[in-house]
Each structure stands twice: as C-alpha cells, then as structure tokens.
Amino acid sequence: MRKPAISLSELKERIYDKAKSEKAHRFWGLYVHICKVATLYQAYKNAKANDGRPGLDGITFEWIEDYGVMKYLEEISNGLREKTYKPEPNRRVEIPKENGKKRQLGIPNIKDRIVQGAVKQILEPIFEADFCDCSYGYRPNREAQEAVSSVGREITFGKHLVLDVDLSGYFDNVRHHILFEKIARRVNDDDVMHLIKLICKANGRRGVPQGGVISPLFSNLYLQEVDEMFTRAKAVVRSYYGTELSFYRFADDSAPRGYT
C-alpha cells in the first residue's frame, strides 16, 4: 500500500521537530520537496500576496494568471527536476531612506521569487529550530515591534544604558563561502546546495540581494553566531555579576517607522 502524501505544513512541522531534537542532524532528500508543485504553489501565493514589480523579464502576475498558474508552475518544476533552471540577475532599483540616503533593492523575476520561496519553505524550519530568541528580524510569527516593546518595558525597570549597533551595507557584503558553509552544517543535499549557489551567484560574487525572497533567512543564518555570542555573554554576566543583560536584533527596515 502507498502511504498518503503529507501536506506541506505537516512536512515543515516534521522537519522543525527533527531539527529541534537533533542539533547535529544534516538533512538530505530535501530537493525533491522543493521541486513539488505544491511547494511551488505556496511560494507563488506568498509572492503574489506581496505583489511587487516585475523583474527584468517583464512578466507580471497578471500574465501568469492568463497563461495558467499550474501550467507555469509545472514548467518550473520540470526545470528544477531536469536541472535546466537558471536564475536571472535581479532588476536593480533605488528607494529613498528617511536619512536622505538610498537603499538599493534587487527585484528578482517572479519565476525566481517562486523558486526562492520554495527553497525557503523547506529550509526555514531547519534553521528556525536553531535561531536564538533574541532575533526578531524577518522571522515567522515574530515582529520587530515585539523587540521594541520589550526594550520599552525594560527601560521602565531601570535599564537605561542602551548600545545600538548598525551594520552598514550588510546585505551587499555577505561572503558566499561563509554562508554556504553555514548552510551545509545542516543540509547534506548536493542538489539543494547547487541551487542555492546558483541563486546567490546570479547577482555577483558577494552579497545577497535586499529584496530577494530568501535573503532574510540567509541573513539571519549569517548572523547566528553573533546572536549566540551575545547569548553566552548574557549568561556570563548573570553568573559573575548578578546583572541581567538584554539583546535584541532586528533589521532596521523591519522595525516600526520612527523607531530606528
């Protein structure tokens, strides 16, 4: 008898539980789930909900709806399975920041957003099981507002010394080889690693595009060791000095307006 196929949500729960209970486990057999039309369809729905402008190929969501969503996703699935899929460079746009400067965004083609979203659907539960509680930027079921509110509460308790650290040009300076090493600690799937390398290197030898669907996950993973360092520092200070430190990390553009 054939076992009934599990849903994407159940698969993600199983992946998360496995990652949470076995911190040294390296996951394999992930690529087949990324290629599934069900995974791509969820990624498509997420991308459509976020809307956004078309990439360099000019294809819009309206065009895809007219063409046939499932037909379009089947073609992407086949391209992934047959290893003919190749991501295109992002369309570069600049948006003004409140300080007068400009932030450069990379807008992938919708097809590439779908593939990145599918990769994120499968990988995110693995790394969410490892991320520290102090991280709030672009994580599921978490908002930067929560970190801001926590800071406000602690100020009322007498914690008035605040250290504000900003990473300049962070997305543009992520070293790919370091990122790939971090991913490989939990992923033992050559096809997945190859796809991730294609995605990252489509836009240069360094950095992840600010605007890419999977960039926030990769960025949180890249900074995981920083979060762990502060977590250890909190334990040391508590043990030796009896003082409780607090540390919260979130991206400045994920915070409520007026708080950064």
C-alpha positions as CSV (number, residue, x, y, z in Angstrom):
1,M,0.0,0.0,0.0
2,R,1.2,3.5,-0.8
3,K,1.5,5.9,2.1
4,P,-0.7,9.0,1.7
5,A,1.3,12.1,0.8
6,I,1.7,14.5,3.7
7,S,0.9,18.2,3.3
8,L,3.5,20.9,3.1
9,S,2.6,22.2,6.6
10,E,3.0,18.7,8.1
11,L,6.3,18.3,6.3
12,K,7.6,21.6,7.7
13,E,6.5,20.6,11.2
14,R,8.3,17.3,10.9
15,I,11.4,19.0,9.6
16,Y,11.3,21.5,12.5
17,D,10.8,18.8,15.1
18,K,13.7,16.8,13.8
19,A,16.0,19.8,13.7
20,K,14.9,20.9,17.2
21,S,15.5,17.5,18.7
22,E,18.7,16.6,16.8
23,K,21.0,19.6,16.7
24,A,23.7,17.9,14.7
25,H,21.5,16.2,12.2
26,R,22.2,17.1,8.5
27,F,19.1,16.9,6.3
28,W,19.1,15.0,3.0
29,G,16.4,14.3,0.4
30,L,15.2,17.9,0.5
31,Y,15.4,18.8,-3.2
32,V,12.5,16.6,-4.2
33,H,10.2,18.6,-1.9
34,I,11.4,21.9,-3.4
35,C,10.5,20.7,-6.8
36,K,7.0,19.7,-5.9
37,V,4.2,21.8,-7.5
38,A,2.5,22.0,-4.1
39,T,5.6,23.7,-2.6
40,L,6.0,26.0,-5.7
41,Y,2.3,26.9,-5.5
42,Q,2.6,28.0,-1.8
43,A,5.6,30.0,-2.8
44,Y,3.6,31.5,-5.7
45,K,0.8,32.5,-3.4
46,N,3.2,34.2,-1.0
47,A,4.9,36.1,-3.8
48,K,1.6,37.2,-5.2
49,A,0.4,38.4,-1.8
50,N,3.5,40.6,-1.6
51,D,2.8,41.8,-5.2
52,G,5.8,43.9,-6.2
53,R,7.1,44.9,-9.6
54,P,8.2,42.5,-12.3
55,G,11.8,41.6,-12.8
56,L,14.0,42.0,-15.9
57,D,11.9,39.7,-18.0
58,G,8.8,41.9,-17.5
59,I,6.5,39.0,-16.6
60,T,3.7,40.0,-14.2
61,F,1.3,38.1,-12.1
62,E,-1.5,39.0,-14.5
63,W,0.4,37.5,-17.3
64,I,0.9,34.3,-15.3
65,E,-2.8,34.1,-14.4
66,D,-3.7,34.4,-18.1
67,Y,-1.1,31.8,-19.1
68,G,-2.2,29.4,-16.4
69,V,-0.7,29.3,-12.9
70,M,-0.5,25.5,-12.7
71,K,1.0,25.2,-16.2
72,Y,3.6,27.8,-15.3
73,L,4.5,26.0,-12.0
74,E,4.7,22.7,-13.8
75,E,7.2,24.1,-16.1
76,I,9.3,25.5,-13.2
77,S,9.0,22.1,-11.5
78,N,10.3,20.3,-14.6
79,G,13.1,22.8,-15.0
80,L,14.2,22.1,-11.4
81,R,14.0,18.3,-11.8
82,E,15.8,18.3,-15.1
83,K,18.4,20.8,-13.7
84,T,17.8,23.2,-16.5
85,Y,16.6,26.1,-14.3
86,K,18.9,29.0,-14.1
87,P,18.1,32.2,-12.1
88,E,18.4,35.5,-13.9
89,P,20.0,38.7,-12.4
90,N,17.8,40.9,-10.4
91,R,16.4,44.3,-11.6
92,R,18.1,47.0,-9.5
93,V,16.1,49.9,-8.1
94,E,16.8,52.5,-5.5
95,I,14.3,53.6,-2.9
96,P,14.9,56.7,-0.6
97,K,15.6,56.2,3.1
98,E,14.4,58.6,5.8
99,N,18.0,59.8,6.4
100,G,18.2,61.1,2.8
101,K,20.3,58.1,1.5
102,K,19.0,55.5,-0.8
103,R,18.6,51.7,-0.4
104,Q,19.3,49.5,-3.4
105,L,16.9,46.7,-3.9
106,G,17.2,43.7,-6.1
107,I,13.9,42.6,-7.7
108,P,14.1,39.0,-9.0
109,N,11.9,37.8,-11.8
110,I,8.7,36.2,-10.5
111,K,9.9,32.8,-11.5
112,D,13.0,33.3,-9.4
113,R,10.9,34.6,-6.5
114,I,8.8,31.4,-6.7
115,V,11.9,29.2,-6.6
116,Q,13.5,31.1,-3.8
117,G,10.2,30.9,-1.9
118,A,10.1,27.1,-2.4
119,V,13.7,26.8,-1.1
120,K,12.7,28.9,1.9
121,Q,9.6,26.8,2.6
122,I,11.8,23.7,3.1
123,L,14.9,25.2,4.7
124,E,13.3,27.7,7.1
125,P,12.0,25.1,9.6
126,I,15.6,23.7,9.9
127,F,17.2,27.0,10.8
128,E,14.3,28.3,12.8
129,A,15.0,25.4,15.2
130,D,18.5,26.8,15.7
131,F,17.9,30.6,15.9
132,C,18.2,32.4,19.2
133,D,15.2,34.0,20.9
134,C,16.9,37.4,20.7
135,S,16.5,37.5,16.9
136,Y,13.3,39.2,15.6
137,G,14.0,40.4,12.1
138,Y,12.0,38.7,9.3
139,R,11.1,35.6,11.2
140,P,7.8,33.7,11.1
141,N,5.4,34.7,13.9
142,R,7.8,37.4,15.1
143,E,7.8,41.1,14.6
144,A,10.3,43.8,15.3
145,Q,7.6,45.6,17.3
146,E,7.9,42.9,19.9
147,A,11.6,43.7,20.4
148,V,10.9,47.4,20.6
149,S,8.1,46.8,23.2
150,S,10.5,44.6,25.2
151,V,13.1,47.4,25.3
152,G,10.4,49.8,26.4
153,R,9.4,47.6,29.3
154,E,13.0,47.1,30.4
155,I,13.6,50.8,30.5
156,T,10.8,51.2,33.0
157,F,12.6,48.6,35.1
158,G,15.7,50.8,35.3
159,K,17.8,49.6,32.4
160,H,18.8,52.9,30.9
161,L,22.2,52.0,29.1
162,V,21.5,51.1,25.5
163,L,24.1,50.0,22.9
164,D,22.8,50.5,19.4
165,V,24.8,48.7,16.7
166,D,24.2,49.1,13.0
167,L,25.7,47.0,10.2
168,S,26.4,49.2,7.2
169,G,25.8,47.7,3.8
170,Y,25.2,44.3,5.4
171,F,23.3,42.6,2.6
172,D,25.9,43.7,0.0
173,N,28.8,42.2,1.9
174,V,27.7,38.7,2.8
175,R,30.6,36.3,1.9
176,H,29.1,33.4,-0.1
177,H,31.6,30.8,1.0
178,I,30.9,31.5,4.7
179,L,27.1,31.4,4.0
180,F,27.4,28.1,2.2
181,E,29.5,26.6,5.0
182,K,26.8,27.6,7.5
183,I,24.0,26.1,5.4
184,A,26.0,22.8,4.8
185,R,26.2,22.3,8.6
186,R,22.6,21.3,8.4
187,V,22.0,20.4,4.8
188,N,23.5,17.3,3.3
189,D,21.9,17.6,-0.2
190,D,24.1,18.4,-3.2
191,D,21.2,19.4,-5.4
192,V,19.9,21.9,-2.8
193,M,23.4,23.3,-2.3
194,H,23.9,23.7,-6.0
195,L,20.6,25.5,-6.4
196,I,21.5,27.9,-3.5
197,K,24.8,28.7,-5.1
198,L,23.0,29.4,-8.4
199,I,20.7,31.8,-6.6
200,C,23.4,33.6,-4.8
201,K,25.9,33.9,-7.6
202,A,23.3,35.1,-10.2
203,N,23.9,38.6,-8.8
204,G,27.6,38.6,-8.2
205,R,30.4,37.1,-6.2
206,R,29.3,38.7,-2.9
207,G,26.2,39.6,-1.1
208,V,22.5,38.6,-1.1
209,P,20.0,41.0,-2.8
210,Q,18.0,43.1,-0.5
211,G,14.6,42.3,-1.9
212,G,15.2,38.6,-2.6
213,V,12.7,36.3,-1.0
214,I,15.3,34.1,0.6
215,S,17.7,36.8,1.6
216,P,16.3,37.5,5.1
217,L,16.6,33.8,6.0
218,F,20.2,33.7,4.7
219,S,21.0,36.9,6.6
220,N,19.7,35.6,9.9
221,L,21.7,32.5,9.4
222,Y,24.8,34.5,8.6
223,L,24.4,36.4,11.9
224,Q,23.5,33.4,14.0
225,E,27.0,33.3,15.6
226,V,26.6,36.9,16.7
227,D,23.3,36.1,18.4
228,E,24.9,33.1,20.1
229,M,27.9,35.2,21.3
230,F,25.6,37.7,23.0
231,T,23.6,34.9,24.5
232,R,26.7,33.4,26.0
233,A,27.7,36.9,27.2
234,K,24.4,37.3,29.0
235,A,25.0,34.0,30.9
236,V,28.5,35.1,31.9
237,V,27.4,38.5,33.2
238,R,24.5,36.9,35.1
239,S,26.8,34.3,36.7
240,Y,29.6,36.7,37.7
241,Y,27.8,40.0,38.3
242,G,24.3,39.0,39.0
243,T,23.1,41.5,36.4
244,E,20.7,40.7,33.6
245,L,21.6,41.9,30.1
246,S,19.2,42.0,27.2
247,F,19.9,41.8,23.5
248,Y,17.5,42.2,20.6
249,R,18.4,42.0,16.9
250,F,16.2,43.1,14.0
251,A,16.6,44.7,10.6
252,D,16.1,48.4,10.6
253,D,13.5,48.2,7.8
254,S,11.5,45.6,9.6
255,A,11.0,47.9,12.6
256,P,8.1,50.2,13.1
257,R,8.5,53.7,11.5
258,G,10.1,56.1,13.9
259,Y,11.9,53.5,16.0
260,T,15.2,53.4,14.1
